[in-house]
C-alpha cells in the first residue's frame, strides 16, 4: 500500500505574462498541486488575450514549450462582463467532467493610491 497522497489537479489561467509564469512555478513547486491544464480567455474577433494583447499563437507556443495542454476560451466583444462570465462558466463545467475542480490565477491586484 502506498503512502503517496494524490495531488490536486488544477487548471491555471494563462495570460502569457510573468504573473502567470510565476504562479505556474509556485504551483509546480508545491507538492499538493498538479497543473494539468492551462486555460486562456481570448477575444473571439481579435484572438488575443484581453489584458496583454498577446496573440493566441504565442500562447499556444508557450503551452507547447511547457508541455501542458492549453484550453482556449473565446468570448465575443461586449460592453459588459456577461459574455466572459458565460464562457468561463461553460469552461468550468467542462473541467468538472475531466475531474478538475480547482483553477488558479496569477493576477496581481493593482490599486492606485
RAZI-V458479 format. One record per residue. SS is DSSP state (alpha for helix, beta for strand, coil for the rest). BURIAL is I if it has 24 or more other C-alpha atoms within 12 Angstrom, else O. Layout:
ss=SS burial=BURIAL
ss=SS burial=BURIAL
This chain:
ss=coil burial=O
ss=coil burial=O
ss=coil burial=O
ss=coil burial=O
ss=coil burial=O
ss=coil burial=O
ss=coil burial=O
ss=beta burial=O
ss=beta burial=I
ss=beta burial=I
ss=beta burial=I
ss=beta burial=I
ss=beta burial=I
ss=coil burial=I
ss=coil burial=I
ss=coil burial=I
ss=coil burial=I
ss=alpha burial=O
ss=alpha burial=O
ss=alpha burial=I
ss=alpha burial=I
ss=alpha burial=O
ss=alpha burial=I
ss=alpha burial=I
ss=alpha burial=O
ss=alpha burial=O
ss=alpha burial=I
ss=alpha burial=O
ss=coil burial=O
ss=coil burial=O
ss=coil burial=O
ss=coil burial=O
ss=beta burial=I
ss=beta burial=I
ss=beta burial=I
ss=beta burial=I
ss=beta burial=I
ss=beta burial=I
ss=beta burial=I
ss=beta burial=I
ss=beta burial=I
ss=beta burial=I
ss=beta burial=I
ss=coil burial=O
ss=coil burial=O
ss=coil burial=O
ss=coil burial=I
ss=beta burial=I
ss=beta burial=I
ss=coil burial=I
ss=coil burial=O
ss=coil burial=O
ss=coil burial=O
ss=coil burial=I
ss=beta burial=I
ss=alpha burial=I
ss=alpha burial=O
ss=alpha burial=O
ss=alpha burial=I
ss=alpha burial=I
ss=alpha burial=O
ss=alpha burial=I
ss=alpha burial=I
ss=alpha burial=O
ss=alpha burial=O
ss=alpha burial=O
ss=coil burial=O
ss=coil burial=I
ss=beta burial=I
ss=beta burial=I
ss=beta burial=I
ss=beta burial=I
ss=beta burial=I
ss=beta burial=I
ss=beta burial=I
ss=coil burial=O
ss=coil burial=O
ss=coil burial=O
ss=coil burial=O
ss=coil burial=O
ss=coil burial=O
ss=alpha burial=O
ss=alpha burial=O
ss=alpha burial=I
ss=alpha burial=O
ss=alpha burial=O
ss=alpha burial=I
ss=alpha burial=I
ss=alpha burial=O
ss=alpha burial=O
ss=alpha burial=I
ss=alpha burial=I
ss=alpha burial=O
ss=alpha burial=O
ss=alpha burial=I
ss=alpha burial=O
ss=alpha burial=O
ss=coil burial=O
ss=coil burial=O
ss=coil burial=I
ss=coil burial=O
ss=beta burial=I
ss=beta burial=I
ss=beta burial=I
ss=coil burial=I
ss=coil burial=I
ss=coil burial=O
ss=coil burial=O
ss=coil burial=O
ss=coil burial=O
ss=coil burial=O
ss=coil burial=O
ss=coil burial=O
